[in-house]
Amino acid sequence: MGQSIGFTSVRNRKSNTSQEATSSIGNISVVSRPPSTKNARGRKTGASKLDGTDAVREQIIAAARFIFERDGFHQARIVNIASATKVGVGTFYRVFGSKTDVFCAVIASTFDEIYVASATRAIRPDNPAAHIDLANRRFLQQYQRHAKLHSLLEQLAPIDEQCRDLYLTGRARAVERIAHSIAELQSVGRASPDIDAHQSARLLVSMTNNYAHLRYTLREPVDDEVAVKTLNRLWVDGLGIR
C-alpha cells in the first residue's frame, strides 16, 4: 500500500464536478472517491446515499477496518460489519455496493491517515539528507502500525481490478511527486544531473515499500536502526545528493 517517502507538502483538493477528493500525502497521493454506482455488468450497486449524511458511511468504514484486520478480507462478512456498526445489512448496501467497495474505502481512509502522519514540509535544498531521514522514519512507523491492511491490499491487488487500480493510482501519483522533488534538487545542483528523475523515483518507491513489506508484514528480522540508516544512504547516494 505505502510507497516510500516523498518530499513535498500535503495538499488536499476536492473536485466540485466529480466529487473526487485528492490527497497528496507523504510520498503518495490517493484519490478517494465514492464507490462506483455500477458493477461490472453495469447494474447499480449502492453508492453512498443514506439521507445525504457521511456519518453512517464513516461509522461503517471504522467498523469494517476492525473486521478486516481481525478476520482478513475473505473471511470478513458483511453481516459482521453491519452488526459492528449497529446498522442493518440493508443499510450497509445502501451505502456500499459490495465488500470490495467498503474495503477500498477503508484503504483510502488508511492511506490518508498514514501519509498525513508521515508527511514533511516542502523540500529543504540546504539539507535534503536530513529531510529524507525524517520522512523515511515517519513512513516506516506508520506502515508498521497499519501492516495488516497493507498485507491485505498487497494480496488483493494482483487479483482484484478495483484494488489494483487503487494501489497503482496511489503509486503513480507518489512517483510523480517524488520525481518533481528530484528535479527540483537537480535544478539547484543538489542532485546528480545524470539520473532520470522519474525512473529514480519509481525505483526508490519500490525499494522502500518492499523493505517495509518484508519488515512489518513478513516480519523479517533486522536491526531497525541499521536498516533505516542504510535505506537513507541508498536514497542519498542513489540521487547523488550533494
DRENSE-26954 format. One record per residue (C-alpha): x, y, z. Coordinates in pm, whole numbers, padded with zeros to 5 digits. Each point is the difference from the previous one (the first is absolute). Last residue first. Layout:
<pts>
PT      c1      c2      c3
PT       X       Y       Z
...
</pts>
This chain:
<pts>
PT      c1      c2      c3
PT   02546   01698  -00259
PT  -00264  -00269  -00051
PT   00100  -00240  -00279
PT  -00353  -00134  -00021
PT   00111  -00358   00061
PT   00242   00111   00268
PT  -00269   00182   00199
PT  -00273  -00261  -00047
PT   00238  -00290   00065
PT   00135   00176   00308
PT  -00352   00047   00132
PT  -00070  -00372  -00035
PT   00328  -00080   00174
PT  -00092   00227   00291
PT  -00346  -00159   00010
PT   00144  -00352   00004
PT   00266   00066   00263
PT  -00265   00148   00227
PT  -00243  -00284  -00059
PT   00246  -00283   00062
PT  -00169  -00267  -00208
PT  -00233  -00296   00045
PT  -00237  -00042  -00296
PT  -00349   00051   00137
PT  -00190  -00097  -00317
PT  -00230   00301   00032
PT   00222   00242   00194
PT   00351  -00064  -00128
PT  -00062  -00158  -00338
PT  -00278   00243  -00089
PT   00198   00302   00125
PT   00301  -00107  -00207
PT  -00220  -00043  -00305
PT  -00148   00347   00043
PT   00341   00158   00033
PT   00143  -00172  -00307
PT  -00304   00054  -00220
PT  -00023   00372   00079
PT   00373   00039  -00060
PT  -00033  -00179  -00335
PT  -00289   00209  -00126
PT   00159   00327   00119
PT   00326  -00080  -00176
PT  -00191  -00079  -00319
PT  -00173   00338   00015
PT   00309   00205   00086
PT   00223  -00157  -00265
PT   00353   00022   00135
PT   00291   00197  -00145
PT  -00082   00336   00158
PT   00101  -00138   00342
PT  -00182   00166   00284
PT   00064   00327   00191
PT   00075   00219  -00303
PT  -00299   00230   00038
PT  -00186  -00145  -00300
PT   00096  -00354   00097
PT  -00166   00040   00339
PT  -00315   00126  -00171
PT   00010  -00295  -00240
PT   00018  -00236   00297
PT  -00304   00171   00154
PT  -00198  -00036  -00324
PT   00097  -00367  -00023
PT  -00119  -00045   00358
PT  -00343   00144  -00077
PT  -00036  -00193  -00325
PT   00100  -00326   00166
PT  -00254   00051   00275
PT  -00273   00066  -00257
PT   00083  -00323  -00175
PT   00005  -00196   00326
PT  -00337   00128   00112
PT  -00155  -00081  -00335
PT   00166  -00340   00000
PT  -00143  -00107   00336
PT  -00352   00127  -00064
PT  -00002  -00151  -00349
PT   00119  -00335   00136
PT  -00270   00001   00265
PT  -00272   00061  -00260
PT   00149  -00254  -00239
PT   00020  -00283   00254
PT   00258  -00277  -00041
PT   00342   00167   00021
PT  -00124   00275   00236
PT  -00161  -00239   00247
PT   00304  -00135   00185
PT   00178   00337   00005
PT  -00319   00161   00130
PT  -00030  -00255   00278
PT   00364   00038   00105
PT  -00023   00377   00016
PT  -00312  -00039   00215
PT   00184  -00221   00245
PT   00309   00226   00003
PT  -00190   00308   00113
PT   00218   00100   00297
PT   00315  -00125  -00173
PT  -00073   00214  -00306
PT  -00045   00302   00227
PT   00338  -00046   00165
PT   00162  -00068  -00337
PT  -00141   00322  -00144
PT   00118   00215   00287
PT   00352  -00142  -00013
PT   00023   00045  -00376
PT  -00118   00362   00017
PT   00247   00095   00272
PT   00297  -00163  -00175
PT  -00090   00149  -00338
PT  -00021   00348   00152
PT   00337  -00040   00169
PT   00154  -00100  -00333
PT  -00164   00294  -00178
PT   00182   00258   00216
PT   00034   00341  -00170
PT  -00244  -00095  -00275
PT  -00277  -00028   00259
PT  -00295  -00177  -00157
PT  -00346   00114   00102
PT  -00117  -00108   00342
PT  -00026  -00359   00106
PT  -00274  -00260  -00038
PT   00007  -00318   00208
PT  -00318   00070   00199
PT  -00184   00124  -00308
PT   00129  -00310  -00176
PT  -00133  -00258   00238
PT  -00338   00154   00080
PT  -00078   00083  -00362
PT   00106  -00344  -00117
PT  -00218  -00151   00275
PT  -00307   00183  -00129
PT   00072  -00118  -00355
PT   00054  -00356   00128
PT  -00327  -00001   00196
PT  -00187   00134  -00305
PT   00159  -00274  -00210
PT  -00123  -00259   00251
PT  -00347   00155  -00006
PT  -00024  -00038  -00377
PT   00149  -00351   00008
PT  -00268  -00113   00244
PT  -00262   00120  -00244
PT  -00227   00285  -00106
PT   00068   00227   00292
PT  -00239   00251   00163
PT  -00345  -00143  -00080
PT   00156  -00345   00029
PT   00104   00065   00359
PT  -00349   00125   00082
PT  -00145  -00326  -00127
PT   00243  -00193   00218
PT  -00145   00179   00300
PT   00189   00253   00210
PT   00181  -00031   00331
PT   00340   00070  -00161
PT   00140  -00324   00145
PT  -00314  -00178  -00120
PT   00035   00141  -00351
PT   00363  -00112  -00019
PT  -00097  -00342   00135
PT  -00281  -00037  -00256
PT   00243   00104  -00272
PT   00221  -00295   00081
PT   00381   00001   00023
PT   00153  -00340  -00076
PT   00127   00100  -00344
PT   00135   00337   00108
PT   00182  -00083   00321
PT  -00181  -00084   00324
PT   00134   00242   00262
PT   00148   00271  -00222
PT  -00296  -00023  -00238
PT  -00251   00016   00287
PT   00166   00302   00166
PT   00028   00188  -00329
PT  -00361  -00087  -00077
PT  -00117   00159   00325
PT   00181   00325  -00078
PT  -00126   00001  -00360
PT  -00356  -00068   00117
PT   00018   00292   00243
PT   00136   00226  -00273
PT  -00286  -00092  -00231
PT  -00252   00052   00281
PT   00131   00352   00061
PT   00025   00103  -00365
PT  -00358   00117  -00015
PT  -00215   00056  -00308
PT  -00281  -00210   00142
PT   00199  -00316  -00074
PT   00118   00039  -00356
PT   00356  -00135  -00016
PT  -00004  -00219  -00308
PT  -00206  -00318   00002
PT   00065  -00210  -00310
PT  -00170   00089  -00327
PT   00039  -00251  -00277
PT   00257   00052  -00273
PT   00111  -00362  -00008
PT   00332   00075   00173
PT  -00186   00180   00280
PT  -00148   00345  -00015
PT  -00022   00279   00258
PT   00377   00002   00038
PT   00119   00060   00355
PT   00025   00366   00103
PT   00341   00143  -00077
PT   00336   00016   00173
PT   00292   00068  -00233
PT   00313  -00067   00200
PT   00327   00183  -00040
PT   00308  -00170   00133
PT   00332   00123   00128
PT  -00127   00163   00314
PT  -00352   00093  -00095
PT  -00145   00151  -00310
PT  -00369  -00057   00064
PT  -00250   00026  -00284
PT  -00371   00002   00076
PT  -00229  -00082  -00293
PT  -00351   00140   00002
PT   00031  -00001  -00381
PT  -00105   00353  -00083
PT   00081   00186   00320
PT   00345  -00154   00011
PT   00147  -00011   00345
PT   00360   00084   00086
PT   00228  -00095   00285
PT   00364   00101  -00003
PT   00274  -00131   00223
PT   00352   00130  -00054
PT   00270  -00143  -00219
PT   00284  -00239   00056
PT  -00119  -00353  -00045
PT   00037  -00326   00184
PT  -00052  -00364  -00084
PT  -00307  -00129  -00182
PT  -00249  -00116   00252
PT  -00257  -00257  -00106
</pts>
